[in-house]
Amino acid sequence: MTQSIRSFLHHIGAAVHFLNPRFGIAIGCESFLEEIEDIIKVLEYDDEIPSMKMKNRIQPEKIVKQIADYFNVSIEKIMNKGRNNLHRKIAIYLINRVCDFTLKEIGKFFDTNYSSVSKTIIRFEEECRDDLRLRKLCDGVKGSIELQNKI
């Protein structure tokens, strides 16, 4: 901050306070700044932008169960964090597409963070673009889930 701005703020009796980096700075008297800090502490800041399309609040457990039944695999296999777990990728992708859950909520369900969920979805979409068989397989599972849940 430049010296001239500091001089002006000092002249008017205002204080500058640096808040959380996401919120920037606030200028005002100490009591105002304390009030702003209290409000920010109460609010939970969410980085994720909500989806604009209408979705259903189907529980992820139900989707995972339907995917397990469709592929005739165990739920434990779908929930396993192992590399190249196709059933898990499909579950994460379809829960994101069919259900009204944030990446953070999906990550919590699969015991991972939201950025891993996001990367899984992006990579799976790329795989589907490159592999017609995989895309048809995923469309079949999605159709089955939509039919079972009357979406």
C-alpha positions as CSV (number, residue, x, y, z in Angstrom):
1,M,0.0,0.0,0.0
2,T,1.4,3.4,-0.9
3,Q,2.4,6.0,1.7
4,S,-0.2,8.5,0.4
5,I,-3.1,6.0,0.9
6,R,-1.8,5.2,4.4
7,S,-1.6,8.9,5.2
8,F,-5.2,9.4,4.0
9,L,-6.5,6.5,6.0
10,H,-4.7,7.7,9.1
11,H,-6.1,11.2,8.5
12,I,-9.7,9.9,8.4
13,G,-9.1,7.6,11.3
14,A,-9.6,4.4,9.3
15,A,-7.7,1.2,9.7
16,V,-6.7,-1.2,7.0
17,H,-6.9,-4.8,7.8
18,F,-5.9,-7.7,5.6
19,L,-8.4,-10.6,5.8
20,N,-8.4,-14.1,4.5
21,P,-6.7,-14.0,1.0
22,R,-10.0,-15.0,-0.6
23,F,-11.7,-11.9,0.7
24,G,-8.9,-9.3,0.2
25,I,-8.8,-6.2,2.4
26,A,-11.3,-4.2,4.4
27,I,-11.0,-0.5,5.3
28,G,-12.8,0.9,8.2
29,C,-12.7,1.6,12.0
30,E,-11.6,-1.2,14.3
31,S,-15.2,-2.1,15.4
32,F,-16.3,-2.4,11.8
33,L,-13.3,-4.6,10.9
34,E,-14.0,-6.9,13.9
35,E,-17.6,-7.2,12.8
36,I,-16.5,-8.1,9.3
37,E,-14.1,-10.7,10.6
38,D,-16.8,-12.3,12.7
39,I,-19.1,-12.6,9.7
40,I,-16.4,-14.1,7.6
41,K,-15.5,-16.7,10.3
42,V,-19.2,-17.8,10.4
43,L,-19.5,-18.2,6.6
44,E,-18.0,-21.3,5.1
45,Y,-16.5,-20.3,1.8
46,D,-17.1,-22.8,-1.0
47,D,-14.9,-22.7,-4.1
48,E,-17.2,-24.9,-6.1
49,I,-19.6,-23.3,-8.5
50,P,-22.9,-25.1,-8.4
51,S,-24.2,-26.8,-11.5
52,M,-27.0,-25.0,-13.4
53,K,-28.8,-28.1,-14.6
54,M,-31.6,-29.7,-12.6
55,K,-30.5,-32.9,-10.9
56,N,-32.1,-35.3,-8.4
57,R,-31.1,-35.8,-4.8
58,I,-30.6,-39.6,-5.3
59,Q,-28.2,-40.8,-2.6
60,P,-24.8,-41.9,-3.9
61,E,-25.1,-45.2,-2.0
62,K,-28.1,-46.1,-4.2
63,I,-26.1,-45.3,-7.4
64,V,-23.1,-47.3,-6.2
65,K,-25.5,-50.3,-5.4
66,Q,-27.1,-50.0,-8.9
67,I,-23.7,-49.9,-10.6
68,A,-22.5,-52.9,-8.5
69,D,-25.7,-54.8,-9.6
70,Y,-25.2,-53.8,-13.2
71,F,-21.6,-55.0,-13.4
72,N,-22.2,-57.9,-10.9
73,V,-19.3,-56.6,-8.7
74,S,-19.2,-55.9,-5.0
75,I,-19.7,-52.4,-3.5
76,E,-16.3,-52.8,-1.9
77,K,-14.7,-53.1,-5.3
78,I,-16.3,-49.9,-6.4
79,M,-15.2,-48.1,-3.2
80,N,-11.6,-49.4,-3.5
81,K,-9.2,-46.6,-4.2
82,G,-7.0,-48.8,-6.4
83,R,-5.5,-47.4,-9.7
84,N,-7.5,-47.8,-12.9
85,N,-10.7,-48.9,-11.0
86,L,-13.1,-48.5,-13.9
87,H,-16.2,-49.2,-11.7
88,R,-15.2,-46.4,-9.3
89,K,-14.6,-44.0,-12.2
90,I,-18.0,-44.7,-13.6
91,A,-19.6,-44.3,-10.2
92,I,-17.9,-40.9,-9.5
93,Y,-18.8,-39.7,-13.0
94,L,-22.4,-40.8,-12.9
95,I,-23.0,-39.5,-9.3
96,N,-21.7,-36.2,-10.6
97,R,-23.9,-36.3,-13.7
98,V,-27.1,-37.8,-12.2
99,C,-27.2,-36.6,-8.6
100,D,-27.3,-33.1,-7.0
101,F,-24.0,-33.4,-5.1
102,T,-21.0,-31.1,-5.1
103,L,-17.5,-32.4,-5.8
104,K,-16.8,-31.9,-2.1
105,E,-19.7,-34.2,-1.1
106,I,-18.8,-36.8,-3.7
107,G,-15.2,-36.7,-2.4
108,K,-16.3,-37.2,1.1
109,F,-18.4,-40.2,0.1
110,F,-15.4,-41.8,-1.8
111,D,-13.0,-40.7,0.9
112,T,-11.0,-38.4,-1.3
113,N,-10.8,-34.7,-1.9
114,Y,-12.8,-32.6,-4.4
115,S,-9.9,-32.0,-6.7
116,S,-9.3,-35.7,-7.1
117,V,-13.0,-36.1,-7.9
118,S,-12.8,-33.3,-10.5
119,K,-9.7,-34.8,-12.1
120,T,-11.3,-38.3,-12.2
121,I,-14.4,-36.9,-14.0
122,I,-12.3,-34.9,-16.5
123,R,-10.0,-37.9,-17.3
124,F,-13.0,-40.3,-17.5
125,E,-14.7,-37.9,-20.0
126,E,-11.5,-37.9,-22.1
127,E,-11.4,-41.7,-22.0
128,C,-15.0,-41.8,-23.1
129,R,-14.3,-39.4,-26.0
130,D,-11.5,-41.6,-27.2
131,D,-13.1,-45.0,-26.6
132,L,-16.5,-45.6,-28.2
133,R,-17.0,-48.9,-26.4
134,L,-16.4,-47.3,-23.0
135,R,-18.8,-44.4,-23.9
136,K,-21.5,-46.9,-24.9
137,L,-20.9,-48.9,-21.7
138,C,-21.2,-45.7,-19.6
139,D,-24.4,-44.7,-21.5
140,G,-25.9,-48.1,-20.8
141,V,-25.2,-47.8,-17.1
142,K,-26.5,-44.3,-17.0
143,G,-29.7,-45.3,-18.9
144,S,-30.3,-48.2,-16.4
145,I,-29.8,-45.9,-13.4
146,E,-32.2,-43.3,-14.9
147,L,-34.8,-45.9,-15.6
148,Q,-34.6,-47.4,-12.1
149,N,-34.8,-44.0,-10.5
150,K,-37.4,-42.6,-13.0
151,I,-35.2,-39.6,-14.0
